[in-house]
């Protein structure tokens, strides 16, 4: 009887502290909980979760039950016990470790395809929002990771192109856009309310993530969305409402669209996010075009513009005609890819990105389609080797992940599978200085690399091995995973020692206002001891986050390889 097994397990674990839980304990808890769900003992399982004596156990192990509960809600829509599944999901979100829950929920969101994408997003947006609001450290990173994952999945849904399709909303994109606005609002309000907060740096990071989300949304779905006069008058066009809210978010976080449009393209840009704009310049071009169209053509929030401004006739169509005329003179497959390494030649694909998105003419695109992917790889290699900026490298790695995703889900492309991809992964899945790499300085790059590896393990089966990942697994473990483990242990020990020293120094220097601490060979600027402790604890939190994702990646690898081994034994 499954509930008795689970109750007995929990009873035995109640006497243990968190640090005494073993790896096999988590597996036993998940197995017993899964059986309770499979056998329909939902009410009994709820009683176990609600038992105050099991509080520590549920906090540490309960997140393993979120996946089975969510799948029951998706698959059993007529089940009379659905109310218990919802109650259980709410309890797990309330009681479990938020860091583990965040990763678990995002993995669930990444799993489905087709119409199931919107179903799971609509189901998990509220729990995801609750979990992120419980994460006080590095909230900006968590918000950015969630919005990026949600946007990546939504970008796979077809954008409705007729009023009838908007009304039926078969793939749920319109519903998701509306729900995504409600998901994002509390974080926008947090930026507005925290303008005088002492954690100014964290607030700026949160603004950065929200700004990226707004720009991405302007590109997809809004760049390809159709807007109809009839719906405009009735006020019932969900995509128009989404556009209006996105433009409103930009103003709320300190970037009203007049400021963005006027500064984009200037030789000397004056808006605050100069570095952010330069590293995402290609994506921004499409976003700016979409924003200008929404304001000047559709009239969304146009009242924010000074009345002295007027629109200018677009020369975009003339540029397209000129490019088409030049390309039609060239025979297919006649351009050597070496030509693309000429600096001036690289500006052509930047304009071509707009053409491919806004005007997909087959005769225009076929000349460069495969070669354009080569340019992406060329630029990625160059920036990964020369940027020396963790944030830029993380952005490049995320772009690589997006290209792999398109290649696996839509159209196969040789540049992002097999040997061509492996040579690129060699640059991504390694630590520049091995175990002695500064993990804090490179945390953005490391997290992006781990997320890419996690994605590859989830999406590519060892038997199919489309990406070549499983052939290179031993090399990845030696060059990346093992040194990362060693580096994390060294870094955590170092920062824990610094925290201890800082606490001792603060006792000795009670009469002084300021003190200094040396971290990674460099002295942290003088600041109050309590502020230094916050900085050091924030670093430890970053290491814990990296360690948590690393553990999940290794767990997924173990599950996949074990499954393949068992299949091979069964075949024999």
C-alpha positions in Angstrom: 0.0 0.0 0.0 1.9 3.0 -1.3 0.8 5.7 1.3 2.0 3.4 4.1 5.4 3.0 2.4 5.7 6.8 2.0 4.6 7.4 5.5 7.1 4.9 6.9 9.9 6.5 4.8 9.0 10.0 6.1 8.8 8.8 9.7 12.3 7.4 9.4 13.6 10.6 7.9 12.1 13.0 10.4 14.9 12.5 12.9 17.5 13.6 10.3 18.8 17.1 9.6 18.9 18.5 6.0 22.6 17.8 5.5 22.1 14.1 6.5 19.8 13.3 3.6 21.5 10.9 1.1 21.1 10.8 -2.6 19.2 7.5 -2.5 16.7 9.1 -0.1 15.5 11.5 -2.8 15.0 8.6 -5.2 13.0 6.5 -2.7 10.8 9.5 -1.9 10.1 10.2 -5.5 9.4 6.5 -6.3 7.0 6.2 -3.3 5.2 9.5 -4.2 4.9 8.6 -7.9 3.3 5.3 -6.9 0.8 7.1 -4.7 -0.2 9.3 -7.7 -0.3 6.4 -10.1 -2.5 4.3 -7.8 -4.9 7.3 -7.1 -4.0 7.8 -3.4 -4.0 11.6 -3.8 -5.8 12.5 -0.6 -3.4 10.3 1.5 -0.4 11.9 -0.3 -1.8 15.3 0.5 -2.0 14.4 4.2 1.6 13.4 4.2 2.7 16.7 2.5 0.6 18.7 5.0 2.0 16.9 8.0 4.1 19.5 9.9 6.6 16.8 11.0 7.5 16.2 7.3 8.2 19.9 6.7 12.0 19.5 6.2 11.5 16.4 4.0 9.0 18.1 1.7 11.2 21.3 1.5 14.2 19.3 0.2 12.5 16.4 -1.7 9.0 17.5 -2.5 10.0 19.3 -5.8 10.4 15.8 -7.4 6.6 15.4 -7.3 5.9 18.6 -9.2 6.5 16.9 -12.6 4.2 13.9 -12.0 1.4 16.3 -10.6 1.7 18.6 -13.6 1.5 15.7 -16.1 -1.6 14.5 -14.3 -3.2 17.9 -14.7 -2.3 18.0 -18.4 -3.4 14.5 -19.3 -6.4 13.8 -17.0 -8.6 16.8 -17.8 -11.8 15.0 -16.8 -10.4 13.4 -13.7 -12.6 14.1 -10.6 -9.5 14.4 -8.5 -8.2 17.5 -10.4 -8.9 19.7 -7.5 -6.6 17.6 -5.3 -3.8 17.9 -8.0 -4.2 21.7 -8.0 -4.1 21.8 -4.2 -1.0 19.6 -4.2 0.8 21.8 -6.7 0.0 24.9 -4.6 1.4 23.2 -1.5 4.6 22.0 -3.2 5.2 25.6 -4.5 4.6 26.9 -1.0 6.8 24.4 0.9 9.6 23.3 -1.4 13.1 24.8 -2.0 12.5 27.6 -4.5 15.9 27.1 -6.2 15.1 23.5 -7.1 11.5 24.4 -8.0 12.6 27.1 -10.4 14.8 24.7 -12.4 12.2 22.0 -12.2 9.4 24.2 -13.5 11.5 25.6 -16.4 12.4 22.0 -17.4 8.7 21.2 -17.5 8.0 24.3 -19.7 10.8 23.3 -22.1 9.5 19.7 -22.6 6.3 20.0 -24.7 5.8 20.9 -28.4 2.9 22.0 -30.6 -0.4 22.9 -28.8 0.9 21.5 -25.5 3.3 24.5 -25.2 0.6 27.0 -24.4 -1.2 24.5 -22.1 1.8 24.0 -19.8 2.7 27.7 -19.9 -0.8 28.7 -18.8 -0.7 26.1 -16.1 2.7 27.0 -14.6 3.0 30.8 -15.0 1.4 31.5 -11.6 3.5 28.9 -9.7 6.6 30.1 -11.5 5.9 33.7 -10.5 5.4 32.7 -6.9 8.7 30.7 -6.8 10.7 33.6 -8.3 9.3 36.1 -5.7 10.6 33.8 -3.0 14.1 34.1 -4.4 15.6 37.2 -2.8 19.2 36.7 -4.0 20.0 37.0 -7.7 16.3 37.6 -8.5 17.2 39.4 -11.7 19.0 36.3 -13.1 16.0 34.1 -12.2 13.5 36.5 -13.8 15.8 36.7 -17.0 16.1 32.9 -17.1 12.3 32.4 -16.8 11.4 35.1 -19.4 14.0 33.7 -21.8 12.7 30.2 -21.5 9.0 31.3 -21.8 9.8 33.4 -24.9 11.9 30.6 -26.5 8.9 28.3 -26.3 6.3 30.9 -27.3 8.4 31.7 -30.4 7.8 28.2 -31.6 4.0 28.8 -31.9 2.5 30.1 -35.1 1.4 33.7 -35.1 -2.3 34.1 -36.2 -2.6 35.9 -39.5 -6.4 36.4 -39.7 -9.1 37.6 -37.4 -10.7 34.2 -37.4 -7.4 32.6 -36.3 -7.0 35.2 -33.5 -10.5 34.4 -32.3 -10.1 30.6 -32.3 -6.5 30.9 -31.0 -5.9 27.2 -31.7 -2.3 27.2 -30.4 -3.0 29.4 -27.4 -0.5 32.1 -28.3 -2.9 35.0 -27.6 -3.9 33.5 -24.2 -0.2 33.1 -23.4 0.6 36.7 -24.3 -2.1 38.0 -22.0 -0.9 35.7 -19.2 2.7 36.6 -19.8 1.9 40.3 -19.2 0.3 39.4 -15.8 3.4 37.3 -15.0 5.8 40.2 -15.7 3.9 43.1 -14.1 5.1 42.4 -10.5 8.7 42.6 -11.6 8.1 45.8 -13.5 6.5 47.3 -10.4 9.4 46.1 -8.3 11.8 48.1 -10.5 9.6 51.2 -10.2 9.2 50.9 -6.4 12.9 50.1 -5.8 14.4 53.1 -7.4 15.8 54.3 -4.1 16.7 50.9 -2.8 20.2 50.2 -1.5 20.6 47.2 -3.8 20.8 49.5 -6.8 23.0 47.1 -8.8 20.4 44.3 -8.5 17.6 46.7 -9.6 19.6 47.7 -12.7 20.1 44.0 -13.5 16.4 43.4 -13.2 15.7 46.4 -15.6 18.2 44.9 -18.0 16.4 41.5 -18.1 13.0 43.2 -18.5 14.4 45.3 -21.3 15.7 42.3 -23.1 12.3 40.6 -22.8 10.5 43.6 -24.2 12.9 43.8 -27.2 12.4 40.0 -27.8 8.6 40.4 -27.7 8.8 43.3 -30.2 10.5 40.9 -32.5 8.4 37.8 -31.8 5.4 37.7 -32.0 4.8 41.4 -32.7 7.0 41.8 -35.8 4.9 39.2 -37.8 1.6 39.9 -36.1 -1.3 41.2 -38.2 -3.5 44.1 -36.8 -7.0 44.7 -38.1 -9.0 48.0 -38.1 -12.2 46.3 -36.9 -10.5 44.7 -33.9 -8.8 48.0 -33.1 -12.2 49.8 -32.9 -13.7 47.0 -30.8 -10.6 46.9 -28.5 -10.6 43.1 -28.5 -7.3 42.4 -30.3 -5.1 40.4 -27.9 -1.9 41.0 -29.8 -2.6 44.8 -30.0 -3.1 44.8 -26.2 0.1 42.8 -25.8 2.0 45.4 -27.9 0.5 48.2 -25.8 1.6 46.6 -22.6 5.1 45.9 -23.8 5.5 49.6 -24.9 4.1 50.5 -21.5 6.7 48.4 -19.7 9.5 50.1 -21.6 8.3 53.5 -20.3 7.8 52.2 -16.8 11.4 50.9 -16.4 12.8 54.2 -17.7 13.0 53.6 -21.5 10.1 55.3 -23.2 10.0 54.5 -26.9 10.9 58.1 -28.1 14.2 57.8 -26.2 14.9 54.4 -27.6 14.1 55.2 -31.2 15.9 58.5 -31.2 19.1 57.1 -29.9 19.1 53.9 -31.9 21.4 54.2 -34.9 23.3 57.3 -33.7 27.0 57.3 -33.9 27.1 58.4 -30.3 24.3 56.8 -28.4 23.1 58.5 -25.3 20.9 56.0 -23.5 22.1 54.1 -20.5 22.3 50.5 -21.9 25.1 51.2 -24.4 26.9 47.8 -23.7 23.6 45.9 -23.8 22.6 47.5 -27.1 25.9 46.9 -28.8 26.0 43.2 -27.9 22.5 42.6 -29.2 22.6 45.0 -32.1 21.3 42.5 -34.7 18.2 41.6 -32.7 17.6 45.3 -31.8 17.3 46.3 -35.5 14.3 44.1 -35.9 12.9 45.2 -32.5 13.3 48.9 -33.5 11.6 48.3 -36.8 8.7 46.6 -35.0 8.5 49.3 -32.4 8.4 52.1 -35.0 5.7 50.3 -36.9 3.5 49.8 -33.8 3.8 53.5 -32.9 3.8 55.3 -36.2 1.6 53.0 -38.3 -0.7 51.4 -35.7 -0.7 54.5 -33.5 -0.1 52.5 -30.3 1.0 55.0 -27.5 1.7 57.6 -30.2 0.5 60.3 -27.7 3.8 60.0 -26.0 5.6 61.6 -29.0 6.2 65.3 -29.3 3.8 66.8 -31.8 6.6 68.4 -33.9 7.7 64.9 -35.1 6.6 63.4 -38.4 7.1 60.1 -40.0 9.4 59.7 -43.1 8.9 57.5 -46.1 10.6 54.1 -45.7 13.4 53.2 -48.1 13.3 49.6 -47.0 11.6 48.3 -50.1 14.2 50.0 -52.4 17.0 48.3 -50.4 15.2 44.9 -50.9 14.9 45.5 -54.7 18.5 46.4 -55.0 19.7 43.4 -53.0 17.4 41.1 -55.0 18.7 42.5 -58.3 22.3 41.8 -57.3 21.7 38.3 -55.9 19.7 37.2 -58.9 22.8 37.7 -61.0 24.7 35.1 -59.0 24.3 31.4 -59.6 23.3 29.2 -56.7 26.2 27.7 -54.8 28.7 29.9 -56.7 29.8 31.9 -53.7 32.8 30.5 -51.7 32.3 30.7 -48.0 35.8 32.3 -47.7 34.4 35.5 -49.2 32.2 35.8 -46.1 35.2 36.5 -43.9 35.8 39.8 -45.6 34.8 42.5 -43.1 32.6 44.6 -45.4 30.9 41.4 -46.6 29.5 40.6 -43.1 27.1 43.6 -43.2 25.0 42.0 -45.9 23.5 39.2 -43.7 22.6 41.7 -41.1 20.2 43.3 -43.5 19.2 39.9 -44.8 18.0 38.9 -41.3 15.2 41.6 -41.7 14.4 40.3 -45.2 14.2 36.7 -44.1 11.8 37.7 -41.3 9.6 40.3 -43.0 9.8 39.3 -46.7 10.6 35.6 -47.0 11.0 35.5 -50.9 12.5 32.1 -51.8 14.5 33.3 -54.8 16.0 36.0 -52.5 16.9 33.8 -49.6 18.1 30.6 -51.3 21.4 32.2 -52.3 22.6 32.8 -48.8 20.5 30.6 -46.5 23.2 28.0 -45.7 26.0 30.5 -45.9 24.2 32.7 -43.4 24.5 29.9 -40.8 28.2 29.9 -41.5 28.4 33.6 -40.6 26.7 32.9 -37.3 29.3 30.3 -36.5 32.2 32.5 -37.7 31.1 35.4 -35.4 30.4 33.0 -32.5 33.9 31.5 -32.7 35.5 35.0 -32.9 33.6 36.5 -30.0 34.1 33.4 -27.7 37.8 33.6 -28.3 38.3 37.4 -28.0 35.5 39.1 -26.0 36.8 38.5 -22.5 33.4 39.4 -21.3 31.3 36.8 -19.5 28.0 38.5 -20.3 28.8 38.8 -24.0 29.9 35.1 -24.1 26.7 34.0 -22.3 24.7 35.9 -24.9 26.6 34.2 -27.8 26.1 30.7 -26.1 22.3 31.4 -25.8 22.3 32.3 -29.5 24.0 29.0 -30.3 21.4 27.1 -28.3 18.6 28.9 -30.2 20.2 27.9 -33.5 20.5 24.2 -32.4 16.9 24.3 -31.3 15.7 25.5 -34.7 17.9 22.9 -36.4 16.5 20.0 -34.3 12.8 21.1 -34.3 12.3 22.7 -37.7 14.9 22.3 -40.5 18.1 20.3 -40.2 21.2 22.4 -40.7 24.7 20.8 -40.9 26.3 23.8 -39.1 24.5 23.0 -35.8 24.6 19.2 -35.7 27.3 16.6 -35.8 31.0 17.4 -36.3 30.4 21.1 -37.2 28.6 21.6 -33.9 31.1 19.6 -31.9 34.0 21.9 -32.9 31.8 24.8 -31.7 30.9 23.1 -28.4 34.7 22.6 -27.8 34.8 26.4 -27.3 31.8 26.5 -25.1 32.0 23.6 -22.8 35.4 24.2 -21.2 36.9 26.4 -18.4 39.5 28.9 -19.7 41.9 28.2 -16.8 40.6 24.8 -15.7 39.7 24.4 -12.1 41.5 27.7 -11.3 39.1 29.7 -13.4 37.5 32.7 -11.6 34.0 31.2 -11.4 32.4 34.4 -10.1 33.8 36.5 -12.9 32.8 33.9 -15.5 29.4 32.9 -13.8 27.2 34.2 -16.7 29.2 32.2 -19.2 29.3 29.1 -17.0 25.5 29.2 -16.4 24.8 29.6 -20.1 27.1 26.7 -20.9 25.4 24.5 -18.3 22.0 25.4 -19.6 23.1 24.6 -23.2 24.5 21.2 -22.1 21.2 20.5 -20.1 19.2 21.3 -23.2 21.3 19.0 -25.4 21.0 16.1 -22.9 17.2 16.6 -22.7 16.6 17.0 -26.4 19.1 14.6 -28.0 18.8 10.9 -27.2 22.0 8.9 -27.0 20.6 6.5 -29.7 19.9 9.3 -32.2 23.0 11.4 -31.2 22.0 14.1 -33.8 24.3 16.7 -32.1 27.3 14.4 -31.6 27.1 15.2 -27.8 27.1 11.5 -26.7 30.2 10.7 -28.7 32.1 13.6 -27.0 30.7 13.1 -23.5 33.9 11.8 -22.0 35.8 14.8 -23.3 33.1 17.2 -22.0 33.3 15.6 -18.5 37.1 15.9 -18.4 37.4 19.4 -19.8 34.3 21.0 -18.2 32.3 19.1 -15.6 35.2 17.7 -13.5 37.2 20.9 -13.4 34.0 22.8 -12.6 33.4 20.5 -9.6 36.9 21.1 -8.3 36.6 24.9 -9.0 33.3 25.1 -7.1 34.8 23.3 -4.1 37.8 25.6 -4.1 35.8 28.8 -4.6 33.2 27.9 -1.9 36.0 27.1 0.6 37.7 30.4 -0.2 34.6 32.5 0.2 33.5 30.7 3.4 36.9 31.5 4.9 36.5 35.2 3.8 33.1 35.3 5.5 34.6 33.9 8.7 37.4 36.5 8.5 35.0 39.3 7.8 32.8 38.3 10.8 35.9 38.2 13.1 37.1 41.5 11.8 33.8 43.2 12.3 34.0 42.1 16.0 37.5 43.6 16.3 36.7 46.8 14.5 33.4 47.7 16.2 34.7 51.2 16.7 35.4 51.6 13.0 32.9 52.3 10.3 34.7 50.6 7.4 36.8 47.5 6.7 38.3 45.7 3.7 38.4 42.1 2.5 40.6 40.5 -0.2 38.8 38.2 -2.6 40.4 36.4 -5.5 43.6 38.4 -5.1 41.8 41.8 -5.2 40.7 44.0 -2.4 37.0 44.7 -2.2 36.6 48.5 -1.8 36.0 49.8 1.8 32.4 49.4 2.9 30.5 48.6 6.1 31.1 45.1 7.3 27.5 44.1 7.0 27.6 45.2 3.3 30.7 43.1 2.7 29.0 40.1 4.2 26.1 40.6 1.8 28.5 40.7 -1.1 30.3 37.5 0.0 27.0 35.7 0.7 25.8 36.7 -2.7 28.9 35.1 -4.2 28.2 31.9 -2.3 24.6 31.9 -3.6 26.0 32.1 -7.2 28.2 29.1 -6.5 25.2 27.2 -5.1 23.1 28.0 -8.2 25.9 26.8 -10.5 26.3 23.7 -8.4 22.5 23.0 -8.5 22.4 23.2 -12.3 25.6 21.1 -12.5 24.0 18.4 -10.4 20.9 18.4 -12.5 22.9 18.1 -15.7 24.9 15.1 -14.3 21.6 13.5 -13.1 20.1 13.8 -16.6 23.2 12.4 -18.2 23.1 9.4 -15.8 19.4 8.8 -16.5 19.9 9.0 -20.3 22.9 6.7 -20.3 21.3 4.2 -17.9 18.2 4.1 -20.0 20.2 3.4 -23.2 22.2 0.7 -21.5 19.0 -1.0 -20.3 17.6 -0.9 -23.8 20.7 -2.4 -25.3 20.7 -5.2 -22.7 17.0 -5.8 -23.5 17.8 -6.0 -27.3 20.5 -8.6 -26.7 
